[in-house]
């Protein structure tokens, strides 16, 4: 749910342009920070999953790297002096990749067995 809120508010912010709406921007930042903290906490499980030769370890690493990259580029976008169209494109690319990754994860690893 928090990932969806982050994506929705990010989309709204990109359509509204600058100056950023402070309420939506704050909600976007808070949701993103909580998602990143949750991701960091899930890192504790990675060694056990990798030792058990389970794909969830690599999936967690990949998703976390995409999330961290999206978070970092989003943070850089919030500074007016650093803002550059290429940075906005990179942030959009990481965010879109994260959405695709989440959908693939849900479809292949969380779907009920038939």
C-alpha positions in Angstrom: 0.0 0.0 0.0 2.8 2.4 0.9 4.5 1.7 -2.4 1.3 2.5 -4.3 1.0 5.7 -2.3 4.6 6.6 -3.2 3.9 5.9 -6.9 0.6 7.8 -7.0 2.0 10.9 -5.2 5.1 10.8 -7.4 2.9 10.7 -10.5 0.9 13.6 -9.2 4.0 15.6 -8.4 5.4 15.0 -11.9 2.2 16.2 -13.5 1.9 19.3 -11.3 5.4 20.6 -12.0 7.3 23.1 -9.8 6.9 24.5 -7.3 6.1 21.2 -5.6 2.9 20.9 -3.6 4.2 20.6 0.0 1.5 18.4 1.3 1.7 15.8 -1.5 5.5 16.0 -1.5 5.6 15.3 2.3 3.3 12.3 1.9 5.5 11.1 -1.0 8.7 11.4 1.1 7.2 9.8 4.2 5.8 6.8 2.3 9.1 6.3 0.4 11.1 6.5 3.7 8.9 3.8 5.3 9.2 1.6 2.3 13.0 1.9 2.3 13.2 1.2 6.1 11.0 -1.9 5.6 13.3 -3.0 2.8 16.4 -2.6 4.9 14.8 -4.6 7.7 14.1 -7.4 5.2 17.8 -7.6 4.5 18.3 -9.6 7.7 16.6 -12.6 5.9 18.9 -12.6 2.8 21.7 -14.7 4.2 19.3 -17.5 5.2 17.5 -17.4 1.9 20.8 -17.4 -0.1 22.2 -20.3 1.9 19.0 -22.3 1.3 19.4 -21.6 -2.4 16.1 -19.9 -2.6 15.4 -17.3 -5.3 13.8 -14.9 -2.8 17.2 -13.8 -1.6 18.2 -12.5 -5.0 14.8 -11.1 -5.6 15.0 -9.2 -2.3 18.4 -7.8 -3.3 17.3 -6.8 -6.8 14.1 -5.1 -5.5 16.0 -3.3 -2.7 18.6 -2.0 -5.2 15.8 -0.7 -7.4 14.1 0.9 -4.5 17.2 2.5 -3.1 18.1 3.8 -6.6 14.6 5.3 -7.0 14.8 6.8 -3.5 18.2 8.3 -4.1 17.3 9.9 -7.4 14.1 11.2 -6.0 16.0 12.8 -3.1 18.3 14.5 -5.6 15.3 15.7 -7.6 14.0 17.5 -4.5 16.9 20.0 -4.6 16.3 22.8 -7.0 20.0 23.4 -7.8 20.6 19.7 -8.7 17.5 19.4 -10.8 18.2 18.2 -14.4 15.9 16.6 -17.0 18.3 13.6 -17.3 18.0 13.0 -13.5 14.2 13.1 -13.8 14.4 10.5 -16.6 16.7 8.3 -14.5 14.3 8.5 -11.6 11.3 7.7 -13.8 13.2 4.7 -15.2 14.1 3.3 -11.8 10.5 3.9 -10.6 9.0 2.2 -13.6 11.5 -0.7 -13.3 10.5 -1.1 -9.6 6.8 -1.3 -10.6 7.5 -3.9 -13.2 9.6 -5.8 -10.8 6.8 -5.8 -8.1 4.3 -7.0 -10.7 6.5 -9.8 -11.8 7.2 -10.8 -8.2 3.5 -10.8 -7.4 2.6 -12.8 -10.6 5.3 -15.4 -10.3 6.0 -15.8 -6.6 2.8 -14.9 -4.8 0.1 -16.3 -7.1 -1.8 -19.3 -5.7 -0.8 -22.7 -6.9 -3.2 -24.2 -9.3 
